[in-house]
Amino acid sequence: ILSQDAILEFKEQKPAYSAAYGFSSNQINIISKSGTNQLHGTVFEFGRNDKIDATNFFATSKPELRQNQFGFVLGGPMVIPKVYNGRDKTFWLANYEGWRIVRGSISQGIVPTPAELNGNFSGLNLPAFGTTACNSALLLNQPCMPIDPTTGAAFSGNQIPSGSFSTLANQSLAMNFFPAANCDPAVCAGNNYRANVPLPTRFDQQTYKLDQDLGRLGKVSFRWTGSSYTTSTLGTITPSIGNNNFIEEEQSIGASWTRTFGAHAVNSFRVGRLEAKADQCGTAITQSEVEAFKFTGVFQNLSDCARSAPGPIALANFASVGGPVNDTTISYVPTWEFADDFSWVHGNHTFYMGFDIRRWVQTRNLAADFLGGTIGYRNDLVLNNGGNGVDNCPTPYCGTGNAIADYLLGYYQSIQIFQPGPFSQPGISGNQNTYIFRYYAPYFEDSWKARSNLTLNFGLRWGFRSIPYEKSNKFFWLDGQNPNGGLCYADKALGTNGVAPPGNGIYRYCGRRNPKPSSLVPFAPRFGFAWRPFHGNKTVVRVRGHLSVRGS
């Protein structure tokens, strides 16, 4: 969307629109400003600040708010002294708009004490493992005094030796995953940690436009708009590295050529290119910190966007720490559009005809949490595995009866992580998918002024939209011919490389790249009328109607 000060006019097209429009049910057409023979400009600034805001009735303090929106628009004729005078012929326009917003957000939760994170549980009044009180606590996922999983006995002095800490615990503690308690639970609604975290938003957009009058050859126009947008949201309570960061970059390029043919015909041709990138990223940690965690078998050479800290690390009854969940989402959608509109007035008929052609590619990668993933620890893990020898557990108990102690020793209850698989591409982390789309829409319409107070509109639009396919043939879809249920796949090689051999009963190659052919009959007939009965010289009533029938 253009900056407000760069917009000349906009018009919303609702479902009852002419055959010249389509693609979506509702759309907004925007015309950007152009320069004129006079130099004109505007400078603007809009500001907000929490210093002049009221305090929320239920809050003890005001979250930080700094909001500034500013910019300018300037346009005029292209004049180069003693070289070129573009008055009445060449015009330019430049526009810039920026946002600088800081919104404070409350980060709060319950964090372990420094003693617990150092393995010292001696100061806690926890029930001893094996007692009735401990058994009742574990059934509620509440902690007990931890035991040594290798022996089942309590640690000497209820202190876990630091030499037994896991690599994950050592490295995450060294990186200060757990902030220190700073709030009385009686004041902070049961939490012992609270921080007012400023979350910045930055937006910059600029537009440049050039218009040229070619005389009898018509007028041409060129516009370039670029924008960048970054903002952050809270992911975990770990300062800095626990945030999700949204990064968007767009470029829009448009060119048009409008020419008249005599006094009754006008043609307008347009071409446009839109590049839209919208990524969600964690906060990058260094490669040396990645190597210190000693995770193997995961994606190598992670980009800054994907190289965030392990996490979230979720300890039962405590706030999550570490990197944010779903830290990485990659989206890139380049789009081309070619359109032409021709109008011709002939007697009491005005004919409109033209086409709209679009091609876009949607590249998305929704894989995330490459380093360590989401890791969960529970107090009752010992009940699930204790003494049973299940899951190839190397110790008699496979848990301590205390989530913090499990974390320190490396006895996790669950872990979710993306790892390389059959569809992984060399040099690309996760599972990138690229979908190809096409759209073709020729149209024709006749606006017939049957009488001075009656106009009839007849139109027809063919809006062909292709069923997309995935560039590397990663599509799977339901197999309607398998009575027992199953899936069709698009990659024929899966039948010969051992992934889905013939006769497996579930997967088969169905001879296509996508689920079905694209419909060839997406016709949209249009009919409308406007009638103004007259009484003397005054209009009494005006009636409008529209009929749109979509065939398939």
N, C-alpha and C positions, 0 to 999 in steps of 0.2 A: 504494500500500500504506500502510495506517495505521501510525502509530508503534506499536511493540511494546507500550508501556504503555497504549495506547488500545484494545487488542484484548481482548475478553472470551473469545472462542473462535474457532477456525477448523477447517474440515473439508475434507479433500481428496476430491473426487468423481472416482473412476476410471471407466474405460469402462463398468463394470458398474453403472451407476446407474439410478435410476428415470426414468420418463418426464417427471418434473418438471424434469429438467436436460437440457441440450443445448448447442448452439452450438459447443463445442469438445470434444476428446476427454478432456482432463483439465482440471479447474478447482478452485480453492480458494474456498470460501465463508467470508467473514469476518463475524463479528458484533462490532460495536463496543461498548465499555462504556457504561453509563448511570450517572447519578447515583443515589444511594439516600437514605434518610431520615437517614443519618449523613454528616457531612462527612468525606471520605476523600481522601488525596492521597499522591503519591509524587514525590520529587525524585531525579534520578540524574545521574551523571557518570562517563564512561569516558575514560581518557587513555592515550596512548602517546607516547614521546619517544625520539629516537635516542640521547640521552645515556645511556640505560640499555640500549640494544641492543648486541649484539656486532657486531664488524666482519666483513664478508664475507671469507672466506678468500682470495679472489682480488682483493680491492679494497685500495687503499692508504688510503682514507678512507671514512667512512660518509656516504651521502646523507642529506640533512636529512629528518626525519620529525617532524611535530607533528600529533597526532590527538587531538581532543577531541569527544566526543559527550555532550550534556547536555540536560536538559529536565525537564518535570514533567507530572503529570496530577492534576487536582483536580475533585471532583464532590460534589454534595449536593443537598438540597432547595432549591427556589426560595422564599426567605423574605424578604419586605420588611417590616421591623418596623412595626407599626401600619397596614399597608396590605394585605399579602397573606401568608397562610401556606399554602405549597404542599406541606406534608408529606403523604405518601400520594397526592399528585396531580401535582405538577410537579417535575421534576428536571432538573438541568443538569450538564454536564461540559465541562471545558476541558483541552486538551492541547497541549503544545509540545515539539518536539524540534529540536535544531540540531547540525550537524556543522561543525567547522573543521579541515580537514586540509591539511597542506602536505607533499607528497612531493617529495623531491629527485630530479632526473633528470640523467644525464650527457649533455651536449651536446658532441660532439666531431667533428672532421674536419680536413681540410687546407685552409688559406686562403692566398691569395697574399700576398707580402710587400708592404709599403707602397711600395717602389720600383716593383714591377710595376704596382701600381694607379695609380701616377703616370706610367706609360708608360716607365719607365726599365728597360731590359733589359741594360744594359751590364755589369752585374756577374754575369750568368748565363753559364754555360759551355754554351751551346746550339749545335747544329750550324747552319751557315749554310744558308740556303735554296738549293736546287738541288744540294747536295752529295749524295753517296751516303748519308752518315750521316743527313741530313735526310729523304731519300726513305724510308729504312728506318723512321725514327721516325714519319713521317706515316702509314705503313701500319699502325702500332700505335696511332694516335691520340695520339702523343706530340708535344710541342711542338718547334718550331725557332725560330731567331732570326727575329722577325717582319719581313716586308717591307711596303713601301708598296703597297697594292692598286692604286693608280693607275699605278704605274710598274714594279713588280716588283723594285725596288731596295731595299736595306736603308736604314732610316732613319739619318739622320746621327747618329753617336754612339750608335746603337741606342736613341734616345730619340724617342718619339712626341710630337709637339707637342700640348700640352693644348688648343690651339685647334681641333684636329681631333676631339676627343672628342664622342661622340654625346650627345644630350639625356638618354637613359636612363642612360648612364654618369655624366654630370655629376650628375644628380639623385640617383641611388642612392648614389654616393660621398658626396654631401653629407649623406645621411641615414644614413651609417655602416652600409650593408648588410653590409659585411665586418668582422667583429671582428678584432682584432689577434692575431697569434700569441702564445701564452703558455706553450707546453709543448715540451719537448725530445722530438722524435719517438722517441728511444730509450726514453723513459719512457712515452710515450703511445701505444704500439703503432703507430708510424708516423704518427701525427697530430701537428700542431703547434698545435692549439687544443683546449682542453678547459675546460668550465665546469660547475659543479654548479648547475643551474637549479632553483629552487623552483617547484613547480607547485601552486597552491592549489585546494582544493575547498571550496565553501561550500554548505550545504544547510540550509534552514529549512522546517519544516512545523508547521502548527497545525490543530487540530480543535476544533470547538464543536458540542455536541449538546444538544438540548432534547427532553424526553419529557413528555407530558401524558396523564393518565388522564381520559377523558371519561365515566366511569361506564358506563351501559348502552350508550353509543354506541361503546365500545371505547377504544383507545389510539392516539395519534398520536405520531410521532417525526420530528424534523428534524435533519439533520447537514450541516455544511459543513466541508470539508477543503481547505486550500490549501497548496501547496508550491512552492519555487523551488530550483533546483540549477544551479550553475555550476562548471566545471572546465576545465583547460587541458592540452593535450598539445603536445609539441615538433613543429613543422612543418619549419622550417629552423633553421640555427644563428644567424641574426640575432637578437640579443637583443630581447625584447619583441614586435616586430612579426612575428616568425616563428612565433608560436604559433597553434594552432587552439583556439578557445574554444567550449565546449559550454554552451548556455544552455537550461534546461528550466523551464517553468512549467505547473503543473496546478491545476485547481480541480474538486473533486468535490462535488456537491450531491445529497443523498438525502432523500426523505420517504416515510413509510409510514403506513398506517392499518390497524390490526388490530381486528377485531370478531368477537365470538362471537354465534351465533344459537342460543339455548337451550343445552342441555348437550352437543349432539352435532355442532355445525357451527361452523367457524371460517373467516373470510375475511381475507386479507392482501393489500392493494394497495400497490404501490411505484412510485415514479417517480424517476428519476435523471438527472443531467446531468454529463457529464465533458468538460472542455475541456483538451486536452493540446497544448502547444506544445513542440517540440524543435528548436532551431536550432543549427547549427554556424556560427560566425562567425570571421573574421579579426580582427586588432586594427586598429581604424579609424585612418586617417591623416586629416589635415586636408584641406579642400577646396582650399586654396591649394597643398598638396603634390600633389594630384591634377592640378590645372591645370598645375603646373610640368613634369609628364612629357609634356604636349602630345599625349596619345593622342586621336585623333578617331574618330568613327564607332562609339563604344561607348555603352553605356547611360549616360544622364545622371541626375543627382540621386540617386546611389547612397545607400542607407541606411547607417547606421553598421555594420551587420552585413556588408554587401557592399563597403564602401569600404576594403578593405585594400590594402597595398602591392603593386606588381607582383611577380610571382614564382610559384613559385620560379625564380630565375635560376640555371641549371645550367651551370657551366664544366667542361669535360672535366678529370677527375682532381682536381677540387676539390669541397668540400661545397656544397650548394645554399644560396643566401641569398635574402633578400627575404621577401615574403609567403608563407604556406603554400599548398600545392596544395589544390584543392577547398575553398577558404576558406569557401564559403557553401552551406549546405543548410537549406532552410526546410521545416518540417513542422507542420501544424496539423490536429488531428483532433477536432472536436466531436462528441459522441455523446449521443443521447437514448435512454432505455430506459423502457418502461412494462410492468409485470408484475403479474399477479394470480394468487393461489393460493387455492383453496377446498377444504376437506376436510369430509367428512360421514361420520359413523359410523352405519351402519344394520345392526343385527343383528350378524352376524359378518363384515360387509363394511365396509371403510373406503374411500370413494371420494375420489380426488384429481383435480382438474381446474383448468385455468387457461390462461394464455397469457403469452408473452414477445414484446414488440415492440421492435425497435431500429432506429434510423436514425442513420447516421453519415456524415460527409463527410470525405474525406481530401484535404487540400490540400497539395501538395508542389511544391517548386521545387528541382531538383537542379543548376541552372546555377551556375557558379562562375567565379572568376578573371576578373572583368570588366575589371580595369584592367591591361592589359599581358599578362595571362595567364602561361602557363608558357613560358619562353624558354630555348632551349638553344644552347650554343656548343661547337664541336669544333675540334680542331687540324687535322683533315683536310678541313675545308670547302674549302680551296683546291684539293684534288685533284678534287673533284666539279665545280667550276665554273671552275677556273683556266684562263684563256686560251681558253676555249671559246665565250665570248659567249652562254651559255645563260641562260635565265630573265631576259632583258632586263637583264643585269647591266651597270651603268654603268661598270665598270672592267674592266681586262683579267683580273684574278685573282679578284675577289669573295672574298677571304680573305687572311689574313696568314701562315698556317701556325702560328698561335699563338692558342689559345682566349682568353687574357686580352686580347691585342691586338685580336682580333675583337670582343670585348665593348666595349672602349674606343672602337672606331671604328664599331660598330653593324652588324657583319656576322654576324647570327644564322643559325644552321643550321636552327632550327625554332621555331615559336611556336604555341601553342594558346590560343585566346581565344573566349569567347562574345560574339557580336555580335547586334544586333536582327535578327530574321528574320520570315517570314510569320505565325508564331503569336505573336509578341511582343504583349503587351498594353500599352496606354498607361499610364505611371506605374508599371509593374512590371518590375523587372530580371529578365532571364533568360526562362524558359519555365515559367510556373506552370500546374500541372495540378490540376483539382479533380474527384474521383471521388465519385459518389453511390452509397451502399449502403443496402439495406433487408433486414430480417430479421423474419419472422413465424413464431411457433411455438406454436400451441395444443396441449394435451395432455390425455389422460384416463388414469387408472389405477385399478384395483380391487385392493385388498389383501384377499384372502379367507382368513380363518382357518378352513380346512376342518375341522380337528380341533385339539385342544389342543396337539398337537405337530407340526402341518403347516400352513404358511402358503403360499399361492400368490399371486403378483403378476402381473397382466396389464395391460399399458399400451400406449399408442400415442401417438406424437408426430409432428407434421407440422412439419418445420423448413425453411421456405421461405427461401432466401437469393437475392436478386436478383443477376443479372449486372450489375456496375457499368457506368455510362456516364460519359463525361467531360463536364463542364458546358458547355464550349465546342466540343464535338464534335471533339476532337483525336485520337480513336482511329483507328488503322490496324491491319489484321489481314490474315492470309493469305487470298488469294482462291482457294478450292478449285475454282472453275469455270473458271479460266484455265489451260489446258493448258501454257502456257509459263511459268507462275509470275507472280505479281503480288500487288497489295495492294488491299483494299477500304478506303475511307475513309468517315468518318461525316459530314463536313461537305459537304453537297450543293453549297455555293457554290464549292468547289474546281473543279467541272466547268465553271463559267462565268466564273471570274475569271482564267483563263489558267494556273493552276497545274497542273491535270490535265485538259486538254481531251479531249473524246470522241475515241476512236480512237487514244489514245496507246499502247495495248497493255500498259500496266503497271498503271495506277491506274484505278479506277472506283468510282462511288458504288453501294453495294450495298443501299441502301434502309433502313439501320438505323443506330442510334446505338452499338451494341455488337455483338460477333461473333455472338451467337445468343440465342434466348429463354431465360429462366430456367426451370429444370426445375420442374414443378408436382407432381411425385410424390416428394419427398424424405421418404418415410414411414420411421419407425423403430419397428417393433413391439418390445415388451419383454415378456419372460417370466422370472420368477424364482421360486425356491422356497426354503423353509427347513424342514428336517425334523429333529426331535430324537427319535429312538427312546429309550424309557425302559426301564430294567431296575430294577424296584422303584421306589425313590424317587430313583435316581441317573441323571443323564444320562450315557449311554455314548458317544455320538458325535453330532456335529452336522454336517449337510451343507447347503451352500448352492450354488445354481446360478443362472445368468443366461443369457438368450439375447437378442441384439440383432440384428435383421435390418434393413438399410437398403435401401429400394427406390429405384430411379431409372429 
